[in-house]
């Protein structure tokens, strides 16, 4: 049954954590946009201003609607740069929930720490998303440790990465207890497979 009013989900992160790219992927997967834009190509749906595209950062919060499993959502992509913290504060007042995006290498950075505590003040429920597992220095478990130490959070993993850096090739879904293995660089060819034997102990 569809939700009576759109559920507003905010994307929160430090600059360059990949928040806008993730937002584009959500909208594209939901069928809300026809083309998957990229920040590096300056053609994202959400960063529309000339300065945003030139600098590759979000300056003003942008919203986009999409539907998923019969429910309506409004996605709110917020700025990640410290200079636009006030814009994030304004957005938090209307959120039903948020996705806190962390770079797998940088972990809990200064602005991600700021927006996390802002969300706490407004009692906004959060899901943490560890992004960029394919870059050099990516460390999923270090990000979890940083969340405990710097945010005072108690993160519970719903997924575990399979590999990291150049060897990153998918995730283990700890809810369904199966592996989602990527067979292309864009993540469109994803196949459900048994959990690799070397990850069974971690998954349990």
C-alpha positions as CSV (number, residue, x, y, z in Angstrom):
1,X,0.0,0.0,0.0
2,X,1.4,3.4,-0.9
3,X,2.4,5.9,1.7
4,X,-0.1,8.8,1.9
5,X,2.6,11.5,1.7
6,X,6.0,11.4,0.2
7,X,8.8,10.2,2.5
8,X,11.6,12.8,2.5
9,X,15.1,11.3,2.6
10,X,18.2,13.5,2.9
11,X,21.7,12.6,1.7
12,X,24.3,13.9,4.1
13,X,28.1,13.7,3.8
14,X,31.5,15.4,3.7
15,X,32.4,16.9,0.4
16,X,33.7,14.4,-2.2
17,X,32.3,11.4,-0.3
18,X,30.2,10.6,-3.5
19,X,26.8,11.7,-2.2
20,X,25.6,13.3,-5.4
21,X,26.7,10.3,-7.5
22,X,24.9,7.9,-5.1
23,X,21.8,10.1,-5.3
24,X,21.9,10.0,-9.1
25,X,22.2,6.2,-9.0
26,X,19.1,6.0,-6.7
27,X,17.0,8.2,-9.0
28,X,18.2,6.3,-12.1
29,X,17.5,2.8,-10.6
30,X,14.1,4.0,-9.6
31,X,13.4,5.2,-13.1
32,X,13.0,8.8,-12.1
33,X,15.8,10.0,-14.5
34,X,16.7,8.5,-17.9
35,X,20.4,9.2,-17.9
36,X,22.9,8.4,-15.1
37,X,24.9,11.7,-14.7
38,X,28.4,11.9,-13.3
39,X,29.9,14.7,-11.3
40,X,33.2,14.5,-13.3
41,X,31.3,14.9,-16.5
42,X,29.4,17.9,-15.2
43,X,26.1,16.4,-16.3
44,X,24.3,15.4,-13.1
45,X,20.6,15.9,-12.8
46,X,20.9,17.3,-9.3
47,X,23.8,19.8,-9.6
48,X,22.3,22.3,-12.0
49,X,24.1,25.5,-11.3
50,X,27.1,26.5,-13.4
51,X,29.3,27.0,-10.3
52,X,28.2,23.6,-8.9
53,X,29.1,21.8,-12.1
54,X,32.4,23.7,-12.5
55,X,33.5,23.0,-8.9
56,X,32.0,19.5,-8.8
57,X,30.3,20.2,-5.5
58,X,26.7,20.7,-4.3
59,X,26.0,24.3,-3.1
60,X,22.2,24.3,-2.7
61,X,20.0,21.5,-1.6
62,X,18.2,19.9,-4.5
63,X,15.1,17.7,-4.4
64,X,13.8,15.0,-6.7
65,X,10.8,12.7,-6.5
66,X,10.8,9.0,-7.2
67,X,8.7,5.9,-6.5
68,X,9.8,2.6,-5.0
69,X,7.7,-0.5,-4.1
70,X,4.5,1.5,-4.3
71,X,5.7,4.4,-2.0
72,X,6.6,7.9,-3.0
73,X,9.8,9.5,-1.9
74,X,11.4,12.9,-2.1
75,X,15.2,12.7,-2.2
76,X,17.0,15.8,-0.9
77,X,20.7,16.1,-1.9
78,X,22.4,18.5,0.5
79,X,25.8,20.3,0.3
80,X,28.8,18.6,1.8
81,X,31.1,21.6,2.0
82,X,31.6,23.3,5.3
83,X,30.8,26.7,3.8
84,X,27.2,25.6,3.2
85,X,26.4,24.0,6.6
86,X,23.5,26.4,7.1
87,X,21.8,25.0,4.0
88,X,22.1,21.5,5.5
89,X,20.6,22.7,8.8
90,X,17.6,24.1,6.9
91,X,17.1,20.8,5.1
92,X,17.2,18.7,8.3
93,X,14.0,20.3,9.5
94,X,11.9,18.6,6.9
95,X,13.5,15.1,6.7
96,X,11.9,11.9,7.7
97,X,15.2,10.1,7.5
98,X,18.7,10.4,6.1
99,X,21.5,8.5,4.5
100,X,24.9,9.4,5.9
101,X,27.5,8.7,3.2
102,X,31.1,8.0,4.3
103,X,34.1,7.7,2.0
104,X,35.7,4.2,2.6
105,X,39.1,5.9,2.7
106,X,38.4,9.1,4.6
107,X,35.8,7.6,7.0
108,X,34.3,10.1,9.4
109,X,35.6,13.5,8.2
110,X,35.0,16.9,9.7
111,X,31.8,17.8,7.8
112,X,30.3,14.3,8.0
113,X,30.8,14.6,11.8
114,X,29.1,18.0,11.8
115,X,26.0,16.8,9.8
116,X,25.7,13.7,11.9
117,X,25.4,15.7,15.0
118,X,23.1,18.2,13.3
119,X,20.8,15.2,12.4
120,X,20.9,14.1,16.1
121,X,19.7,17.5,17.2
122,X,16.7,17.2,14.9
123,X,16.1,13.5,15.8
124,X,16.5,12.4,12.2
125,X,17.0,8.6,11.8
126,X,20.0,7.7,9.8
127,X,21.4,4.8,7.7
128,X,25.2,4.9,7.1
129,X,26.5,4.1,3.6
130,X,30.2,3.4,3.1
131,X,31.0,4.5,-0.4
132,X,34.0,4.2,-2.7
133,X,35.1,0.8,-1.7
134,X,37.1,0.5,-4.9
135,X,39.5,3.3,-4.2
136,X,43.1,2.9,-2.9
137,X,43.0,2.9,1.0
138,X,39.4,1.8,1.3
139,X,38.7,0.1,4.6
140,X,35.2,-0.7,5.6
141,X,36.0,-1.8,9.1
142,X,38.0,1.3,9.8
143,X,35.0,3.4,8.9
144,X,32.9,1.4,11.4
145,X,35.6,2.0,14.1
146,X,35.7,5.7,13.3
147,X,31.9,5.9,13.7
148,X,32.2,4.4,17.2
149,X,35.1,6.6,18.2
150,X,34.2,10.0,16.7
151,X,30.4,9.8,16.5
152,X,29.6,7.7,19.6
153,X,27.5,5.5,17.3
154,X,26.8,1.8,17.5
155,X,26.8,0.8,13.8
156,X,25.3,-2.5,12.9
157,X,26.3,-3.8,9.4
158,X,23.6,-4.9,7.0
159,X,26.1,-5.6,4.3
160,X,29.8,-6.5,4.2
161,X,32.1,-5.7,1.2
162,X,33.6,-8.5,-0.8
163,X,37.2,-7.3,-1.3
164,X,38.4,-3.7,-1.4
165,X,40.3,-1.3,-3.7
166,X,41.0,-2.9,-7.1
167,X,39.7,-6.3,-5.7
168,X,36.3,-4.9,-4.7
169,X,33.7,-7.1,-6.4
170,X,30.4,-7.0,-4.5
171,X,28.7,-7.1,-1.1
172,X,27.3,-9.8,1.2
173,X,23.7,-9.1,2.2
174,X,23.5,-10.0,5.9
175,X,19.7,-9.9,5.8
176,X,19.2,-12.4,3.0
177,X,22.5,-14.1,3.7
178,X,23.7,-14.1,0.1
179,X,26.4,-12.5,-2.0
180,X,25.7,-9.8,-4.6
181,X,28.6,-10.0,-7.0
182,X,29.3,-7.3,-9.6
183,X,30.2,-8.4,-13.1
184,X,30.7,-5.0,-14.7
185,X,32.3,-1.7,-13.6
186,X,29.0,0.2,-13.5
187,X,27.2,-2.2,-11.1
188,X,24.4,-3.0,-13.5
189,X,25.3,-6.7,-13.9
190,X,24.8,-7.9,-10.4
191,X,24.3,-11.6,-9.6
192,X,23.1,-13.3,-6.4
193,X,25.5,-16.1,-5.4
194,X,26.3,-18.1,-2.3
195,X,28.5,-16.3,0.2
196,X,32.2,-17.1,-0.6
197,X,33.7,-19.6,1.9
198,X,36.3,-17.1,3.1
199,X,33.6,-14.7,4.3
200,X,31.3,-17.2,6.0
201,X,32.8,-16.6,9.4
202,X,32.5,-12.8,9.2
203,X,28.9,-13.1,7.9
204,X,27.9,-15.2,10.8
